[in-house]
Structures are given as structure tokens and as C-alpha cells.
């Protein structure tokens, strides 16, 4: 099946409606779970999700796009299960995802998320760190306490995924201590699969498990999610360089300011071009000011990093669809999964 902008299953508004429906189905489970946390940790978590201001006043801030829980429910539906059966699994992956966000914001020293100050800047690093740890434990508890027959397998799979996520994050951090020419593109791709692809793959796999699928179907959906996740990361890295701060909630060129060795950056550094050499020189500087950030973004583009990432995102989506077809031969039954995958590779924020 070839995906085009005219395909009804891949239209942006349809995917947005699907994400909104997911939030409606899953948020009550997430919120009731978060509210079981001890007071001080609960306060940080409620703020992070946008449900409270820093002083505990109720708020209605954005709680994220819900892509991962939407994948859980869509995978379950694609294999013939009622989505209500997989709501707890969907809540679990969103809790795990937000555990990583709380930690990532600390590691990256990000000042804002979802157009608000990050939790660590409001409550301090220790409290934000502990809230993230507690959220990870909640994710596993939600699955472990679920009476569904797939509970044990799902808990083990999510736990393994979290370990893979941590390894991917550790690799990403380690890249920052290495010179601009010392990180290979293969290493960077492997890091991205672990850091981002693993949880999207796990989300799809959990939906399959909750639908009673066999090992082959679960593995195929995991691979679908991983490939879509890598496409997602490629687009996310482009947004990290060229995204509009009004849409992203982060400063312009945030990844370049931090001199992150993201996929388009490493592709540019490995290009063997004069622009790649310019980028290496810029990345060797102790600080990049606003002018330096603009110069680095221009160098990435001239070295082919932007075009490479866009082509790779499309290629990975093609691979994702091939894996999906192994689990759901009639792709018309997997319309929601395709819509979500297409949505994350065409987003601009």
C-alpha cells in the first residue's frame, strides 16, 4: 500500500480527532493513577501533566499529544479487540513516556515544555527526578495489577523497554562528550531507535498482546512502531533545529544551542562537504550565540542533513508499513495505525 496525502486514513484532521478521542478515553485512568501518589510527588506530577499550576490551583494546560496510548488502542482495534480492554495498557505507556520527559528535561536542562516552565525549574531537580521515578513505577503497577490475561507479558515487555530507553538516553548523553567527528551515523540511528523507537514499538506490541495476538503479530507490530518511531525522531530532530518556538514551546534552534548530535546534524557532519566542516568548527566552540545557531542551521542544510532526514523519514515509514502488513494483511483494518504513523512524520511541531 502506498501512502499519499489523499489517502483518507492519513489525513491530519483524522489523526488529531483520534488523538483527542484517546485523551478522552485514557486521561481519567492516568489521572486517577497519578492521584494515588504521595502529596509532594503528586503535586509535581499534576503540574507536569498540566492539570495544576505550581501552587496547586486547577489548570487546563496541554497534556501532550497522546501518540503512544493512541498506538496501543489502535493496535488493539486493528487486531479485533475492543479498545476498552487496552485502556490500562495505554495509560501505562503514557506514564512511562512522561517519566522519560521529566528526566530528559533535567538532563537537557530544558527551561520549558508545553509552553510552561519545566517541572525541575519550578520544583527543583530532586523533586522532579523523584516524580519521574514514581511515574515509572506507576506505569508498571497499572499493568501488573490489571486482571487482563496479557498483564504479565505486558509488564515484562514495558520493563524491558524502559531499560532500552535508558540505554538510548545514556548513549545520547555520551555523544555530547565526544568530538563532532567522533559519532557515526550508524551509532546515532541505533541511539534513536532505543530512545524513541522502542516505546512506540512497545506501545503497538502491548495493543497486540491485549488483543490476544500471537508472537509473530506482536513482533511485527513492535517492528512497525520502531520504524515509525525512528521516522518520528527524524522529524523531531528537524523540528529541534527549524521548529517555530511559538509552536514547539522551546527556544529556536534548541538542539543546536545544546550542540546535540541529532540525526540531521550527524548526517551533515559525516557528509564530507565544506558545509560539514563548517558545522564541525561551530560545534567545537564552547558556546553558540544566536548568530552561531543560525550559521549552524544553515550549515546542516547546505551539507544535506535536512534533506537526508526527510528522505530517511519517508523510507522508514515505508518499512513500517511492510511490518504492519505482516500482522494485519488487510491494511484497511489498520487505518488508525497508519493515520497515526503518517501524522507523526508530517507534523511541524
Number of C-alpha atoms within 10 A of each C-alpha: 9 6 16 11 11 8 12 12 20 22 18 18 11 16 24 17 11 20 21 15 13 25 21 11 19 23 18 13 17 22 16 10 19 21 14 11 17 11 10 12 21 18 22 27 28 23 25 28 21 19 19 18 18 18 8 12 9 13 14 10 16 14 16 14 13 22 24 26 32 32 30 33 32 31 34 29 24 23 20 14 19 15 21 14 16 28 24 24 32 34 30 33 30 27 26 25 23 22 25 22 17 25 21 15 20 20 12 13 14 18 18 17 18 17 15 17 16 22 29 23 15 15 16 13 18 11 18 25 23 18 28 26 17 20 27 23 16 22 28 22 14 21 24 18 12 15 9 15 11 21 21 14 15 25 22 13 16 25 18 13 22 22 14 20 23 14 15 22 21 13 18 20 15 11 20 14 9 11 12 24 15 12 18 16 19 12 14 22 17 14 24 26 23 25 27 24 29 26 26 32 27 30 34 30 30 34 34 33 25 29 23 17 20 11 12 11 21 24 21 23 31 28 25 32 33 29 28 32 29 28 32 27 24 27 24 20 21 25 21 23 25 19 20 16 16 11 12 17 17 20 17 20 22 19 21 24 20 16 21 20 26 26 27 26 34 26 25 30 30 21 16 11 15 14 20 27 19 19 25 21 12 20 25 14 10 8 13 18 11 12 8 17 23 17 17 27 20 16 25 24 18 17 26 20 24 26 17 16 22 17 12 16 22 18 14 21 25 19 15 25 25 17 22 25 17 16 24 19 12 12 17 12 16 22 20 23 29 26 23 25 26 24 20 20 22 18 12 15 17
